[in-house]
C-alpha cells in the first residue's frame, strides 16, 4: 500500500476525507521512514558523508548553470506529476526553507538525479535518472517541461 504524501494527507484532512487520528497515523509512517534513513546514516557515517558531498556538489553545479529558482520550479513540476515515481520524495519542493540538495540521491536508494537541463525555446528538456523503488534498478528518462496558462512550470511529456 502506498501512503499519500504529507501534502496530500493535509489536503485530505482539510477536506474532511480522513480523521485526525488517521492523518496522524499516516504521518507517523512517514516519520518512521525518515528515522530509518537517519539510523542508516548513523550506522555508516562515511557512506553518508560521501553521499552528502556528491549530492551537494551536483546540486551546486545545477544551481550555478541554471539558477536555484529554475531548479526549484522543475522539482515542483515533478512533484505535481503523479505518474513520475520519485514525486513522493519531492512533496515539499515548494518550501523555500528546504535546501535543494535534500531532493537528490546519487548512491542512496531510491536514487534520483537530474543529469541534464536544456532550454529549447520556451520549454525545458530534463533528463533524469531514478529508481522506482529500492533495488528495482535505475531508469533514465527525458521529460519536456513548459509553462501553463498561469505561468507555472508543468511536465508536458
Buried (B, 14 or more C-beta within 10 A) or exposed (E): EEBBBBBBBBEBBEEEEBEEEEBEEBBEEBEEEEEEEEEEBEEEEEEBEEBBEBBBEBBEEBBEEBEBEBBBBBBBBBBBBEEBBBBBBBBBBBEEEEEBBBBBBBEBEBBBBBEEBEEEEEBBEBBBBBBEEEEEEEEEEEBEBBBEEEEEBBBBE
